[in-house]
Amino acid sequence: MSETSDETLPEATKVGQSKRLTDSILVTGGSGLVGSHLIQQLIKEGRNVKGLYRSQIPDIPGKEKVSWVKGDILDVVALDEAFEGVEQVFHCAAIVSFSEKRKQELFLTNIEGTANVVNAALQAGVKKMCFVSSVAALGKIKSGGVTNEDTAWDEKNNDSNYGKSKYLAEVEVWRGIAEGLEAVIVNPAIILGAGNWDEGSTKIFKTVYEEFPWYTDGSTGFVDVKDVANAMIQLMDTDVTAQRFILSTENKQFKDVFTIAANAFGKKPPYKKVNKFMANMVWRAAAVKSMFSGEQPLLTKETADAAQRTVRFDNTKLKHYLPSFAYTPLEETIQRVCAELKKKYKLEY
């Protein structure tokens, strides 16, 4: 990993000073993977939490302690009502998709929705906001290089619709900061958690459980959803503002992650190495299959390309601001998530 010098950090924020602002908190995307885990952690800490959800209240421990608000971040009237009495907001609501078919929906929710949240926060006089972005919003560099928070976005070298939507959502947050909103941005790598395994990053585990045979030599960063929630809370309880942070436990080959998960499930690990040409064939076959099944495929043109690349993320900046923060070992995370999914979906052992 590349080194980060203390001299490059603002003097007042080299180490985030503890500054617990409030217990009046709103979490958008409260039923999603990050939002639901964040809410659980906030409840454990005795915080007063509102959870904004779109269709269904998540079945999580302590859900009765949350003030649930049904609404959509595209509905400005509902947002204004949700922001009443709120002093902190964690903006987790987003669409995660790498399907070309969902491009319009992706841009509308992730960009316009974030603009609405920022506007509502400014109007309500919110003291601080944390926005969940993604490493996909960072600049893309050559395979094998190291990406950090300062890697510049290059429109010409970024063909990911999801990445573009999160980058432009970040622009809205920076606009809010310029208008007086205190905010931090987190850029998680691939988030591992026991969410709905028919969507998002949790679909990785379903694919492994179904003994998907293919693997590549590609690698990327991975992070525990609980670590994402804890990092967000800790950053919000400091005086740190106008900063973005990569959240990544470690950089790991996809094959290694899939193998650990397969062993935890008692399933056969991937065993067929795929090159770029074969990957193109596989994602096309997955696209045809999804037309009949109605399910969003894990492998698309975009994810097939990403699976071929060796991507590394520098996670050292967070340690400068939160020296006591520690990531959960990746293998421990995968083992726990598999155990939770076995219980959740009543899987055969």
C-alpha positions in Angstrom: 0.0 0.0 0.0 1.1 3.5 -0.6 2.1 5.6 2.4 0.3 8.7 3.5 2.2 11.4 5.3 0.8 13.3 8.3 2.1 16.5 6.6 -0.5 16.1 3.9 -3.4 16.2 6.4 -4.9 19.4 7.9 -3.4 20.2 11.3 -6.8 20.3 13.1 -7.9 16.9 11.7 -4.9 14.7 11.6 -6.6 12.7 14.4 -10.4 13.1 14.6 -11.2 14.6 17.9 -14.2 13.1 19.7 -17.3 15.2 19.3 -20.5 13.3 19.8 -22.9 15.6 18.2 -26.4 14.3 18.8 -28.7 11.4 19.3 -31.3 12.7 16.7 -30.3 10.7 13.7 -31.9 9.9 10.3 -30.7 6.9 8.3 -31.8 6.8 4.6 -31.9 3.4 3.0 -32.8 1.9 6.4 -33.8 -1.4 4.9 -30.6 -1.9 2.8 -27.5 -3.8 3.7 -25.5 -0.9 5.1 -28.5 1.0 6.5 -29.9 -1.9 8.4 -26.6 -2.8 10.0 -25.9 0.8 10.8 -29.3 1.2 12.5 -28.6 -1.9 14.6 -25.3 -0.5 15.8 -26.9 2.9 16.6 -29.6 1.2 18.6 -27.0 -0.7 20.6 -25.4 2.7 21.5 -28.8 4.0 22.7 -29.2 6.5 19.9 -32.5 8.0 18.9 -32.9 6.8 15.3 -35.3 7.5 12.4 -35.2 5.0 9.6 -36.3 6.0 6.1 -37.5 3.0 4.1 -39.1 2.6 0.7 -41.2 -0.6 0.7 -40.6 -2.8 3.8 -39.3 -2.3 7.3 -36.3 -4.6 7.7 -36.6 -7.6 10.1 -33.7 -6.7 12.4 -33.2 -6.9 16.2 -34.5 -3.8 17.9 -36.6 -2.6 15.0 -39.3 -1.6 17.4 -37.0 1.0 18.9 -36.7 2.9 15.5 -39.0 5.6 14.3 -39.7 4.3 10.8 -40.7 6.7 8.1 -41.9 5.4 4.8 -40.7 7.4 1.9 -38.4 7.8 -1.1 -35.4 10.1 -1.5 -37.0 11.3 -4.8 -40.0 12.6 -2.9 -38.9 16.0 -1.5 -42.1 16.4 0.6 -41.5 13.1 2.4 -37.9 14.0 2.9 -38.8 17.3 4.5 -41.0 15.5 7.0 -38.4 12.9 7.7 -35.8 15.6 8.5 -37.9 17.2 11.2 -35.9 17.3 14.4 -32.9 15.6 12.9 -29.3 16.8 13.5 -27.3 14.0 11.9 -28.0 12.1 8.7 -26.5 8.9 7.3 -27.3 8.8 3.6 -27.2 5.1 2.7 -30.1 4.9 0.2 -28.9 4.0 -3.3 -29.3 1.6 -6.2 -26.4 -0.8 -6.7 -26.6 -2.2 -10.2 -24.3 -3.0 -13.1 -27.0 -3.6 -15.6 -27.3 -1.3 -18.6 -31.1 -1.7 -18.4 -31.2 0.1 -15.0 -29.1 3.1 -16.1 -31.8 5.7 -16.0 -33.1 4.5 -12.6 -29.6 4.3 -11.3 -28.8 7.9 -12.2 -32.1 9.3 -11.0 -31.9 7.7 -7.6 -28.2 8.0 -6.9 -27.7 11.5 -8.2 -31.0 13.4 -8.0 -31.9 11.5 -4.8 -28.6 12.6 -3.2 -29.2 16.2 -4.3 -32.6 16.0 -2.6 -31.1 14.7 0.6 -28.4 17.4 0.6 -31.0 20.1 0.1 -33.2 18.7 2.8 -30.2 18.6 5.2 -29.3 22.2 4.4 -32.9 23.4 4.9 -33.3 21.5 8.2 -30.0 22.8 9.5 -28.5 19.4 10.0 -25.2 19.5 11.8 -23.5 16.8 10.0 -24.0 14.2 7.2 -22.2 11.0 6.2 -22.7 9.8 2.6 -22.1 6.2 1.6 -20.4 6.4 -1.8 -18.2 3.6 -3.3 -14.7 2.9 -4.5 -16.3 2.8 -7.9 -16.5 6.6 -7.6 -12.7 6.9 -7.4 -10.5 7.3 -10.4 -9.6 4.2 -12.3 -5.8 3.5 -12.7 -3.8 0.8 -14.4 -4.4 -2.7 -13.3 -2.0 -3.5 -10.5 -1.7 0.1 -9.3 -2.9 1.5 -5.9 -5.9 3.7 -5.7 -6.3 6.2 -2.8 -8.7 9.0 -2.0 -6.9 11.5 -4.2 -6.9 9.4 -7.3 -8.5 11.8 -9.9 -11.7 10.9 -11.7 -11.2 10.6 -15.4 -14.4 10.4 -17.4 -12.7 8.9 -20.4 -11.4 5.9 -18.5 -14.5 5.2 -16.4 -17.3 3.4 -18.3 -19.1 2.2 -15.2 -22.6 3.6 -15.0 -22.7 2.8 -11.3 -19.3 4.5 -10.7 -20.5 7.6 -12.6 -23.7 7.8 -10.6 -21.8 7.6 -7.3 -19.2 10.1 -8.5 -21.9 12.6 -9.5 -23.7 11.9 -6.2 -20.4 12.9 -4.4 -20.4 16.1 -6.4 -23.8 16.9 -4.9 -22.4 16.3 -1.4 -19.4 18.6 -2.1 -21.8 21.2 -3.3 -23.6 20.9 0.1 -20.3 21.3 1.9 -19.6 24.4 -0.1 -23.0 25.7 1.0 -22.2 25.2 4.7 -23.1 21.5 5.4 -20.6 19.5 7.5 -20.1 16.1 5.8 -17.9 13.2 5.3 -17.9 10.6 2.5 -17.0 6.9 2.8 -16.0 4.9 -0.2 -16.4 1.2 0.7 -14.9 -1.6 -1.3 -17.1 -4.7 -2.0 -19.2 -4.9 1.1 -19.7 -8.3 2.7 -22.8 -8.9 4.8 -25.8 -11.2 5.2 -28.3 -9.1 3.3 -30.7 -10.1 0.5 -28.6 -12.6 -1.5 -30.6 -11.9 -4.6 -29.2 -8.4 -5.0 -26.1 -6.3 -4.4 -22.8 -7.7 -3.2 -24.5 -10.4 -1.1 -25.4 -12.1 -4.4 -21.7 -13.3 -4.4 -22.5 -15.7 -1.7 -25.6 -17.1 -3.5 -23.4 -17.6 -6.6 -20.8 -19.5 -4.5 -23.5 -21.6 -2.8 -24.8 -22.6 -6.3 -21.3 -23.7 -7.1 -20.6 -21.3 -9.9 -17.4 -23.0 -11.5 -15.6 -20.0 -13.0 -12.9 -17.8 -11.5 -10.4 -15.2 -12.7 -7.1 -13.9 -11.5 -8.6 -10.5 -10.7 -8.6 -8.9 -7.3 -10.1 -6.0 -5.4 -10.8 -4.7 -1.9 -13.4 -6.2 0.4 -14.9 -4.9 3.7 -17.2 -6.1 6.4 -20.6 -4.3 6.5 -20.2 -4.0 10.3 -16.9 -2.3 9.9 -18.5 0.1 7.4 -21.2 1.0 10.0 -18.7 1.4 12.8 -16.4 3.6 10.7 -19.3 5.8 9.7 -20.4 6.3 13.3 -16.9 7.0 14.6 -16.3 9.6 11.8 -19.6 11.3 12.6 -18.7 11.5 16.3 -15.5 13.5 15.5 -14.9 17.0 14.2 -13.8 15.7 10.8 -15.5 17.2 7.8 -15.0 17.7 4.1 -13.1 14.4 3.8 -13.6 11.1 2.0 -12.3 7.8 3.2 -11.7 4.4 1.5 -13.1 1.6 3.6 -11.3 -1.7 2.7 -10.1 -4.5 5.0 -7.7 -5.9 2.5 -7.1 -6.5 -1.2 -7.9 -10.1 -2.2 -8.2 -12.2 -5.3 -11.8 -13.1 -6.1 -10.9 -16.8 -6.3 -9.6 -16.7 -2.7 -12.8 -15.0 -1.4 -15.0 -17.5 -3.3 -13.0 -20.4 -2.0 -13.3 -19.4 1.6 -17.0 -18.9 1.2 -17.4 -22.2 -0.6 -15.6 -24.1 2.1 -17.8 -22.4 4.7 -20.9 -23.5 2.9 -19.5 -27.0 2.3 -19.7 -26.4 -1.5 -17.3 -27.0 -4.3 -15.0 -24.0 -4.9 -14.6 -22.5 -8.4 -12.3 -24.6 -10.5 -12.4 -23.3 -14.1 -10.1 -20.4 -14.9 -11.6 -18.0 -17.3 -9.8 -15.6 -19.6 -11.2 -12.3 -21.1 -12.7 -14.0 -24.1 -14.4 -16.7 -22.0 -15.6 -14.1 -19.5 -17.4 -12.3 -22.4 -19.1 -15.5 -23.3 -20.1 -16.2 -19.7 -21.6 -12.8 -19.1 -23.6 -13.1 -22.3 -24.9 -16.5 -21.3 -25.8 -15.0 -17.9 -27.7 -12.2 -19.6 -29.8 -14.7 -21.6 -30.5 -16.7 -18.5 -31.7 -13.6 -16.6 -34.2 -12.9 -19.4 -36.0 -16.1 -18.5 -35.4 -16.1 -14.8 -36.1 -12.4 -14.2 -33.1 -12.3 -11.8 -30.4 -9.7 -12.1 -27.2 -11.6 -13.0 -24.1 -11.2 -10.9 -21.9 -11.3 -14.0 -22.5 -8.5 -16.5 -20.3 -6.9 -19.1 -19.2 -4.4 -16.5 -18.5 -6.9 -13.7 -16.8 -9.3 -16.1 -14.3 -6.6 -17.0 -13.8 -5.7 -13.3 -13.2 -9.4 -12.4 -10.2 -9.4 -14.8 -8.4 -6.5 -13.3 -6.0 -6.4 -10.4 -7.2 -3.5 -8.2 -5.7 -2.4 -4.9 -6.9 0.2 -2.5 -4.9 2.1 0.0 -6.8 2.1 3.3 -4.3 4.0 5.5 -6.1 7.4 5.5 -8.8 6.3 7.9 -6.1 5.2 10.4 -4.7 8.7 10.5 -8.1 10.0 11.5 -9.3 7.1 13.6 -6.1 5.6 15.1 -8.0 3.0 17.3 -10.2 1.7 14.4 -9.5 -1.9 13.5 -11.0 -4.0 10.7 -12.4 -7.5 11.1 -10.1 -10.1 9.5 -11.5 -10.9 6.1 -11.7 -14.7 6.6 -13.6 -14.1 9.9 -16.1 -11.9 8.1 -16.7 -14.4 5.3 -17.2 -17.3 7.8 -19.7 -15.2 9.8 -21.7 -14.1 6.8 -21.9 -17.7 5.5 -23.2 -18.8 8.9 -25.7 -16.0 9.0 -27.0 -16.8 5.5 -27.3 -20.5 6.3 -29.6 -19.6 9.2 -31.5 -16.9 7.2 -32.2 -19.1 4.2 -32.4 -22.4 6.1 -29.7 -23.8 3.9 -28.5 -27.4 4.1 -25.3 -27.9 5.9 
